[in-house]
Amino acid sequence: MKITAAASTPLQVKVDLLVVGCEDDVDENPIVASLDGPLGGTLRRAMQDERFRGKPGQVLSLHTQGRTPAARIALVGLGDRGGARPAALQVLGGRAARLANGAGAITLAVAAPPSLTTDSATAAQALTEGLLLGAYRFDRYLAEDKRAPRTLASAQLLLAAPASAIARGEHVAAATARARDLVNEPAAVMTPTRMAAVAAEIAAASGLELVVLGPRECAERGMGLYLAVAQGSAQEPRFIHLAYKPAGASKRVVLVGKGVTFDSGGLSLKPNDGMLDMKTDMAGAAAVLSVMQAIAAEKLSVEVHALAACTENMPSGTAYKLGDVLRSKAGKTVEINNTDAEGRLTLADALTYGLDLKPTAVFDFATLTGACVVALGPYIAGVMSNNDALCGQWLAAAGAAGEEMWRLPLPDRLHEQLKSEIADMKNTGERWGGALTAGLFLKEFVGDVPWVHVDLAGPSSTDKENGHVAKGGTGFGVATIFEYLRRVSAA
């Protein structure tokens, strides 16, 4: 899809479909008013008949019968005026792309409410991301006649914005789409070895450095927690280190992503329903690896290292056992009381590896706990940190990127739940506060380095289509990581 921007009015664009975003002050929308005149009041009457008030999810579509250059007009409800601007624009772009493809439109124009386009560059980036991600479909395993049509070839944004903003949106959308692809692939395809191959593709295309460690190299580095999780699977683990090193960078950021390509729970076996979507348990790794292509494309001036300890967690005669005591790369010992709390084990060794790189900040991203989904629901990621300033910067970037996140505490009193009589700690605490004790476990492996933990178990995948988000893997985290690093680069 070719995307351009120009300060044309809706009555100037000759397209198959014109989509107009409407907030809940739709009666005062100047774009609606400008279109209603040539349509002889038809638009206002249709709004009244269909009770279109600009509420989220509302869509009103009509043929113009040649009375405007646009063959069709669609109004899309965005909800409360003054809401989250990037998110609203992403939703508008996503709905516009779906409406265009659904109507068989080849050309599209999108007009956003003036209140959302005061920063034209930010608006253009968000709309571009929405358009491209709204058109996303993971349908490679469907027969040709079952695939949704993709007719849309070009889209024009009706605002004056620099081409660089559109390019930035394209880079973020491409990285997000790649992350979605990785999560959506069946676990039999997206194995640890295949994850390493994808990292090699990214490195070759973007000029990045790549190191991939097999089980022998990981053993030499003392990664006892990670290798214990891997030992139950016939698939060999792969530890992936993808690096972007621009000249003159003064800051170094480490991104760690949970890379469990299938999680059966190990000997603490999950029930059938709990295992159905466990191909998505590598969404953190998908995000940190995929975002590297956007970072390189934008030539950010910050050094970035993406780490992913990829493995399966499977039950077998060689699987790690309840009651085992494992030694981490950091030298700490861990008593295993639940083999289904494997992600924190792989992350712990990856975090220790990351600290050896002497970062100015370290982040980890993981589909870590169902407890976080219970606490925050399916759309909001939980954030924990040992550094208030860094956490504030991260949450500000999330807001600007249109991704919902909420900070959770790391209460010291819950640390007692991780105490062991025979090792330095246990890998899980009690049922209550499970997301927090998981964060406390990881905190033991970062020391004083500024650190943010993002539990994206809820928003990493969805079973409902919404705005620019398709069913399946969402690519959550990519946009915020990029926005945070873009701000660090500009500082």
C-alpha positions, 0 to 999 in steps of 0.5 A: 500500500502506498501512503501519501499525505497532502492538505487536501479537503475531503471535497477535492479527493477523487477516491473509491472511499473517503473515511472520516473520523468522528468524535462524539461532537460529531454535530460540530465536525467541520468535515461532516458539515462540508460534505453534507452540502453537496450531498443535499443533506443526505449525510445528516439524515443518514446520521439521524436515521442510523443514530450515528453519534461518533461512538467507538465502533460505530460506522456509517457508510453511503454511496455519494451517487457522483455528488462528490469526487469520492465514490463512497463516504464512511464515518467512523466513530472514535468516541470521547473528544480528548481521548488518547490521540495516537490510539484513536488515530491508529484505530481510525487507520485500521478501520479505514483499511478494513472498510476499503478492502471490504468494499473492494476499494483500490484508492482511499482517503482518510480525514481525521478530526482537527483536534487529533491532527494538531501535531501533523507528524505524530498524526501521520505516523499513527494513521500510517501504522493503523492503515498498514496494521489494519490491512494485516492478515495471517492467512498463509495456511488458508485456501485462496478462496478463504482469504480476505480480499486485499484490494487497497493499493493507495491511501492519502492522509488529508493533512500536511505532514512530512514524508519522514513521519509516514516512513516512520509509521511504515517502519513501526508497522512492518516490525509489528507485523513481523512480530505478529507473524512470529507469534501466529506461526504454529509452534511446530514451525516457529521453533527455537532454531527457526527463531534464530533463522529469523534473527539472521534474516533481520541482521542481514537485511538491517546490517546488525550483528548477530550471535547465536548460542547453542546448548554447549555454548550456553553451558559454558556460560553457566546458564543453568536455569535456561538449559534446565527448561530446555532439557525436556524438549527434542528441540535444541535451544537457541540463545539469540543476541542481536545488536545494533551499534551506531557510531558515537552512541553514548547510551546502551539499552538491553532488551530481553524477550521471553522466547518460549516457543511452546509451553506445555507447562513441563511436568507441571502440565497445563490442561488442554485449554491452557495449552491451546495458545501456548505458541504465543509464549514467545511474544516477548522475544518476537517484539524485541527481535522485530523492533530491531529492524525499525531501529536500524531503518530509522538510524537511531543513535542509541546502542541496542542489544536484543536478547532471546533465550529461545526454547520449548518447555516440554514434559519428557524423561529428561525434563527438569523436575519439581524439587530440583535445585538449579544454578543460574548464570549469576551464581544464585541457586533456585529450587523448582516448585513449579515447572510451569514458571519457566519463563522467569528462569530463562529470563534470569539467565538472559538478564545476567547475560545482558548485565555483562554488556554494561547497559545504561538500562535494561528491559524485559518483555514476557508473557509471564503470568496469568495473574497479570491478566487477572489483575489488568485484563486482556488489553493492558500490560503490567509494568514493574521497575526498580527505577522511578525515572526510567519507569516514568519515561517508559510509560510516557512512551507507551502513551505516545505509542498508543499501547496501554500499560499500568505500573504495578508495585514490587512490595518487599514483604512478598519476597518472603514467598520466594524463600527456600530452605535449601536454595537461595530462592524458589521460582514461585510464590503463593497464588496471591500476587503472582505477577508481583512475585514473578517481578520480584524474582526477576529483580534479584537478577538485575542488581542496581541497573535501571530496569523495567519489566513488562508482563504482556501476557494479556495484550500479546494476543487477542481473539477479537478484531479491534481497530488496527489489531487483528485476531491472533498475535498483536505485536504488542510492545514493538511500538513502545520500545521504538518510541522509547528508544527514539526519545533516548536517541533524540535526548 
